[in-house]
Amino acid sequence: MTIALNPKRNTLAIKDSKAEDFISGAGKTDTGDEIRDDNGRKPVMVRIPADLLKRIDQAARKKAISRSSFIVSSMADLVNGER
């Protein structure tokens, strides 16, 4: 009885496929739901000019809150017409 070698698999294609699956599923759970933290918040990515970010950080420090909290609070005030 002769033992045959397994045919070579295209491992590059498999890796590319897995990478695409991983990327397309980013921000989602196994059930396809969007990822949210315990407070029901969604992560977002925003590009902010460096000089503005520096001013945001300074203002957040003055209020003794995180950068994220400062941005969320400021945006909530803005959309609620408080500014």
LOROVEX-317687 format. One line per field, with one value per residue (C-alpha): residue number from 0; residue in three letters; x, y, z. Coordinates in Angstrom, 1 decimal, padded with zeros to 4 digits, always signed. Each point is the difference from the previous one (the first is absolute). Layout:
BEGIN
num = NUM,...
residuo = ALA,...
xx = X,...
yy = Y,...
zz = Z,...
***
This chain:
BEGIN
num = 0,1,2,3,4,5,6,7,8,9,10,11,12,13,14,15,16,17,18,19,20,21,22,23,24,25,26,27,28,29,30,31,32,33,34,35,36,37,38,39,40,41,42,43,44,45,46,47,48,49,50,51,52,53,54,55,56,57,58,59,60,61,62,63,64,65,66,67,68,69,70,71,72,73,74,75,76,77,78,79,80,81,82
residuo = MET,THR,ILE,ALA,LEU,ASN,PRO,LYS,ARG,ASN,THR,LEU,ALA,ILE,LYS,ASP,SER,LYS,ALA,GLU,ASP,PHE,ILE,SER,GLY,ALA,GLY,LYS,THR,ASP,THR,GLY,ASP,GLU,ILE,ARG,ASP,ASP,ASN,GLY,ARG,LYS,PRO,VAL,MET,VAL,ARG,ILE,PRO,ALA,ASP,LEU,LEU,LYS,ARG,ILE,ASP,GLN,ALA,ALA,ARG,LYS,LYS,ALA,ILE,SER,ARG,SER,SER,PHE,ILE,VAL,SER,SER,MET,ALA,ASP,LEU,VAL,ASN,GLY,GLU,ARG
xx = +000.0,+001.4,-000.5,-000.7,+001.0,-002.7,-000.2,+001.5,-002.7,+000.1,+000.7,+000.3,-003.6,-001.2,+001.8,-001.4,-003.5,+000.3,+001.4,-003.0,-002.4,+001.6,+000.0,-003.6,-001.1,+001.8,-002.3,-002.5,-000.6,-000.3,-003.7,+000.6,-001.1,+002.1,+002.4,-001.1,+001.5,-001.9,-001.5,-001.4,+002.6,+001.5,+003.6,+000.6,+003.1,+000.3,+003.0,+000.6,+002.6,+003.0,-000.4,-003.7,+000.7,+002.6,-002.7,-002.5,+002.5,+000.6,-003.7,-000.6,+002.8,-001.5,-003.3,+001.9,-001.7,+001.2,+000.4,-002.8,-002.3,+000.8,-000.7,-003.3,-001.1,+000.8,-001.8,-003.0,-000.2,+000.4,-002.8,-002.2,+000.4,+001.8,+002.8
yy = +000.0,+003.4,+003.1,+003.0,+003.5,+002.5,+002.5,+003.4,+002.4,+003.7,+001.2,+003.6,+000.0,-001.5,+002.7,+002.7,-001.4,-000.2,+003.6,+001.3,-001.9,+001.5,+003.5,-000.1,-001.2,+002.8,+001.7,-002.8,-002.9,-003.7,+000.6,+003.0,+002.6,+003.2,+000.1,+002.2,+000.5,-000.5,+003.5,-000.6,+002.2,-000.7,+000.5,+002.5,+001.3,+003.7,+001.9,+003.2,+002.6,-000.1,+003.6,-000.6,-003.3,+001.8,+002.6,-002.8,-001.8,+003.3,+000.6,-003.6,+000.3,+003.2,-001.8,-003.1,-002.3,-002.2,+001.2,-002.4,+001.4,+003.5,-000.6,-001.9,+002.7,+002.8,-001.8,-000.6,+003.7,+000.9,-002.2,+000.9,+003.7,+001.0,+001.7
zz = +000.0,-001.0,+002.1,-002.1,+001.0,+000.6,-002.8,+000.7,+001.1,-001.0,+003.5,-001.2,-001.3,+003.3,+002.0,-002.2,+000.4,+003.7,+000.1,-002.0,+002.2,+003.1,-001.4,-001.3,+003.5,+001.9,+002.4,+000.1,+002.3,-001.0,-000.5,-002.3,+002.6,+000.3,+002.9,+002.9,+003.4,+003.3,-000.3,-003.5,-001.6,-003.5,-000.8,-002.9,-001.7,-000.6,-001.4,+001.9,-000.9,+002.4,+001.2,+000.8,+001.8,+002.2,+000.9,+000.7,+002.3,+001.9,+000.4,+001.2,+002.5,+001.4,+000.5,+001.4,-002.6,-002.7,-003.6,-001.0,+002.6,-001.0,-003.6,+000.7,+002.4,-002.5,-002.8,+002.1,+000.9,-003.6,-001.3,+002.9,-001.0,+003.2,-001.8
***
